[in-house]
């Protein structure tokens, strides 16, 4: 079991100049910080014992953090993240300050002090927390952002970040580094590499039409490869990093086996830490050097395994039909070429194709069940569909409502979110794994739990998934 870290005590040591851990000084940094070089200490941020949720203590803690950071900064952050161009174009999701505090405490546990340099990837709220709560000198913070894509967005996004960092906090412009992704290689104009890193990189490249591209893979490799001794990084990313048998998880495990780096702590975000993120997320801290392979935290949830098994093993499955496969392959390239209206991806959005591509089953009432990230948004329509959809043909709207009463229940959404999930896609839909229940009646969440014989602990597991998120 991971030793509980007293972040409050460590922070006091860091700010008072006391030695946190005996270790060789990285890259010329002295082993302790002389008191005369320390900024006046502030009241240490509250400690939340490495948990993110919406209980009473976390609400109080978030209010305290808001006071330390300042209402004006909070207002500008809200304005920035509510900008549709910012959110859509750069896959940006606001990181809760409670989670930033938890991640930063992990760095402090590994010897981070305010006299070290620290690289921050993409999230300005990380920088604000370091400046306002930990009193980190601005010149010791390197901020990495996506200058190329922001330039193509009319400069609106960068102007908001500049207003936050440069205008409001006096952040040095020379410490803003732009990153460019070329063929999975991260290129940057940095002049030196930081001693520590904290990152919540974009998960997908919104400039790439392939919806299963995983930009965060490239950033993970860049952040962890070819770093100096004593370097450590906290990364917030999809939890599939710990699926050691496939994809990026296989690479992640191999690097640990080779002694390139080792993980000292990790936590899966359950309940989820972010609103409107289609994949399960986690955070972990990795240090350069040899160590044991970290046990996957995904293996530590017996309730999840049991829940998934109960639904997967149910013998009767919904008949999920793939309509218009050929049209789906042509996809959005036909958009705007005609007058035939086509429903997209399980949400209330449409595009138009030429009459010669008239899809099958036009006019037949159906439930559209997306196997993209839009699973929960199931619509009923007579329009044809394509592109990442399956459909259930129904007799009338009442029939559709009865089916949706269980396909959009908490248990089914939980199943879709976790069954063999490694990306934004939903294998439970794509592979026709959704159980078919009695469609002559309406279902409640309690009735669905009872039908699949969930234990009290399993019900709590599902309900916890839907708990309110930290802000």
N, C-alpha and C positions, 0 to 999 in steps of 0.2 A: 504494500500500500504506500502511495506517495506521502511523504512527510508533509504535514500541514505547515505552511509557510506564514509566519507572522509579518505581513507586509507593512503594517503600521510601524512596527519596531525597526524594520529594515529601512523604511523611508526616513525615519528620524536619524538613523545612523548615516544614511547617505547625505542628508542635508547638514549634519553636524560635523562631517569630516571623519567619522569613525570608520574603521576598516570593516567591511561587510564580510568578505571571505579572504582567506590567504590564498593568493594565486599570483602567478607571474603577471607583470603588468603588460597589457597588450599594446603593441606598437608605440612604445615610449611613454605610455600613460603611467603616472606614478601610482603606487599601491594605495595611497590614501590621498584625500583632498585636504590641503591646508585650510584651516578654518577661515583665514582671512580672504580666501578666494571664493567662499561660498556666499551665495545671495542669502538675504535674511530668510530663515526658514518660515514656511507657512504651516498652518494647522494641517496635519496629514489627512489625506482623503480617507473617507470611511472605508472599511474593509468588509467585503460581502461573502467571504469564505468560498470564493470561486463558484458562484451560482448566479444564473441570470433568470429572472422571473418577474412576477408582478406582485409579490407579497408586500405587506405593509412596510417592512424594513427597507426593501429596495426602492419603494416610492419615496421614503424619507431620504434615503441616500442620494437618489437622483435629484431631489430638490436641493440638497446640500452641494452637490456637484454643480448644479446650475448657478447657484449663488457664487461659487468660487470662479466659475468660468465667465460669468457676466451675461446679463440679459440681452445686451446688444449682439453679442456673438451668437447666442442661441437664435435670436430673430433672423440674423443673416443666414445662419445655417438652414433654418426652416425655409427661408426664401429661396436659397440655392437648390435645395433638394426638392422643392415643389415646382421648380422650373422643368416643364416637360421635356425640353430639348436636352437639358443636363441629364435627367434620369434615363431617358430613352437612349440617348446617343452613346453614353459611356458606361452603361450598365451599373450606374452608381446607386447604391443603397446606403442610407445613413447608418453608421455604426453606433449603437447605443453607448453612451459614455460609461455606463456600468460595465459593459464588456471591454471597453478600452482600458478601464481601470484594472480589470482582472488580468488582461493581457500584459499591461505594463508591470504589474506586480511580479509576473513571472520573469521578466527581464531583470528586475531588481534582485530577485532571488539568485540570478546567475551572475551578479556582480556589476550590473549597470549602475553608473553614477552620472550625475549631471555634467561631469567634465568629460565624459565619453562623447563621441559623435554617434548620432543615431539617424538612420535612414527611415523615412516614412513613405510608404507607397500608397499614393492615390487619395487618401482620405484626409481632408483638411482638419476634421475634428480631432484626429490624432495629434496634429501639431498644436492645436489650441489647448488640448489637455496637457501636453508636455510643458507649454509655456505658462499657462495660468495655474495649473494645479501643482506641478512638480517644480516650477521655477527653473526649467532648463534654459540655459542661455541660447538665444536664437541662433547664434553663429554655430552652435553644435548640432543643429538640426538640418538635415538634407531632405528636401521634399521632392519626390519623384512623381511626375504627372505626364499625361499623354498630350504633348504639345501638338503633334501632327493632326490628330483627329479633332482636337479642339479648334485648330486653325480653320478647319473645313466647316465648322459650325458657327461661323460668323464672329468668333471671338467672345460670344456672350458668356460661355461657361468660364473661360479664363478670366474675364473681367470680374466675375463674381468671386472667384478664388483670390484674385489679386486684391479685391476690396477687403476680403477677410484677412488674408495673411499679411499683405504689404501695408495697406492703408490703415487697418484697424490695429494690427499688432506690430507694425514696423518690421516685418520679416524681411531679411535681406534677399533681394532679387537674385543675387549670384548663387544662393543656395536652393533655387528652384531648378531642378534638372528635368529635362524632357526625355521621355522614353519613346522609342520607335520599335515596332515589332516587324521584322522582316524574315519570313520563312521560319517562324518559331524562334528566332533569335532576338533577344532584347538588346537594343542598342541605346546608349545614353551618353549625355555630354558631361557626366560626372568627372571631376578631376581626381578624386580619391574615394576609396570605398569606406563606408562607415564602420564603426566598431560593432554596432548592433543594428537590427532592423525590426520594424513592426509594420505589418502589411495586411491589407484586405484588398487584394488586386481584383480587377474585373474578371468575372468568370467566363464571359464570352466576348468575342470581338464583334461588335455591332456592325462593323463594316464588312464582315464576312457573311455571305448569304447562306452558308451552311450552318444550320441551327445547332448542330452538335459539335461545333468547334469549341475547343476548351482553351481559351487564352490563359487561364490561370495555371495550366500545366507549364507553359513557357516561363511565367513569372516565378513559379516554384523552383524550377531548375536554376534560373538566374540568381535567385536569392540565396540558394543553398550551395551552389557549386563554386569551387575555386575561391574559397574565403580564407581569411587569415586565422591563426590559432586564437582561441578564446572568444571568437565571434559566436553570437547567438542571435536567433531570429524567431519572432512570434508571427505566425501566419494564420489568418482566418480564411477558411476555404471550404469547399464541399467535403463532407466526411468520407467520400470515396477515396481520399488519399490513404485511408487505412484499410481499404479493400485490397489486401496484399496479393491476391491471386490474379488481378487483372489491371491493365492500363497503367496509369500513373502510380497506383498503389504498388504494383509490382516493381517499378523503378525505385520507389521510395524505400521499400523493404531491402532491395538489393544494395542501395547506397549505405544503408545502416549495416548490413552484413559485411560490406567492404571497409567499414570503419571511416567512411567519409564524414559522417555526422551521426549523432544519436539524439533521440527524443527523450526529454526528461519529464514532460508533463503534457497531457492532452485532455480535452473534454469535448464530447459531442453536445450540441445545443439542443437539449430536450427538456423543456419546450423550446421551440424555435426562437432564435434571437432576433430574427428579421421578419418584417412583414413582406408579403408578396415575393418571396424567394422560393422557387419551385423545387430546389434541392435541399437536402439536409446539410447543415453546415457544422463546422467544428473549429476549434483553434488548438494549436500546439506550439511548443517551443523546442527548437532543435539547436544543438551545439555542435560546432566543428570538433571532430575527433572520434576516437573509438568508444564504443559502448555496446550494450546489449540492444537487440531489436526490441522496440517498444511493443508490448502486447496491444493488439488492436482493440480500441475501446468499443468497437462495434460488436465484439464478441461478448461483451459484459452485460447484455440485455436479454436474459432468457425469456422475458415476457414478450418482447417483440418477435423472437423466433417462434414462440408458441402461437401467437396471433396469426402470423403469416402462414404457418403450417395449417392452421384450422381452415383458413379461407382457400388456400391453394389446393388442399386435399378434398374439398367439397366436390362431389362428382358431377353435378349439373351446372353447366356454364351458360352464360348469356350468349346468344348468337350475335356476335359483333361482326358486321359486314363491312368490307372495304369496298366502297363505291368508286367507280371511275378511276381505276388505277392508272390508266394511261394519261388521263387528264391531270392526275396528281403528279405524275412524273414531269409533265410540262410545267406545272406550278405557276408561279407568279409571272413567268416570262410572257404569258398570254394576257396579263391584266391590261384592260383598257382597249383590247382589240375588237370588242363586239358588245352585244347587248344581253347575253345570257348571264344571269346573276348566279354566283356560286358562293356558298357559305364556307368560311375559312375557320379552321383550327378550333372549333368548339366555342368560339366567342362570337359576339354579335358584330362581326366584320365580314365584308364581302369583297369580291372582285368580279370583273366582267370578262367573258371570253367570246370569241367569234361563234356565230351560229353553227358552223360546221363541226364544232366540238360539243354539240348538244349532249349533255351527260345522261347516263342511264337514270331511271327512276325519278325523273323530274315530276314534281307534283305529288309524290308519295310522302305522307307524313312520317317523320322519323325523329328520334332523339340523336343528336350529334354528340358523340363521346370522343373527345380528343385524346390521342396518346402523346401529345406534347405537354407542356406545363399547364395547359388550360383544362385539365381533367375536371376540376370542380365546377367549371362553368359549362354546364350541359344545356343546350338549347333545343327546342322543338321547332322544326321547320319543314316546309315542303320543297325547299330549294335543293338542288343537287349539292353534293359536297365533294371535296377532295383535299389533299395535302394534310397528312398527319391526323386523319379522322377515321373513326369507325362509326357505324350507325346501327340503331335498333329500330326496326320498322314497328309502328304502333297503329292501333285502330283509330284512336281519337286522342284529344288532349287529356281527357281524364285517364286513359290508359297510360299515357306518357307520365302523368303526375304520379301514378301509383308506382311505376318502375323507378322514377327518379327519387321517390321517397326512400329507397334503400341504396341506389347507386350513388347518391350524394349524401348518404348518412356519414357520420363521423368515422365509423369503422371502415367503410369502403374508401373514404378519402385517405385514411391512415394506410390502408393496404396499398392503394395506388401510389402513395408517396414513398413507400419503403420496399415494395417487392422488387428485388433485383435492380434497384435504382442506382445508376452511376452517373446520370446526366439529367438534362431537362426532359428526356423522354420518359414514357410510362409503360414499361414492359407488361404490367398487369393488363393493360388494354390491348397493346399491340399483339400480345401472345394469347389473347382470349382467356384470361384467367379469372374474370369476374364471375362469382357465383350467381346463379339465377334463382331468385326467390319467388314466392307466390305473388303474382301481379294482379290478383283480384282484390287486394286490400292495400291500404296505406300502412307504411311502417314508421315506427318511431325509433330513435336511437336505442332506447332501452330494449325494445323488442328485437332489434338486430343483434345486440349484445347477447340476449338470452338465446336466440336461435342458434348461435355459434358456440354456446356454452362457455362464454368468457368468464374467467374467475374475477373476483373483486380486484385483484392486483392488475389483471390485464385491462379491465375497464379503466382503472386509474391511469394506466400507461397511455391509453388512447385519449382520455380526457385531458391529460397533462400536455399532450401534443397540441391541443387547441387552447391552452391557457393563454391569457393576454401576454403580449410581448413587452419586454422592457423598452423604454423610449430612449 
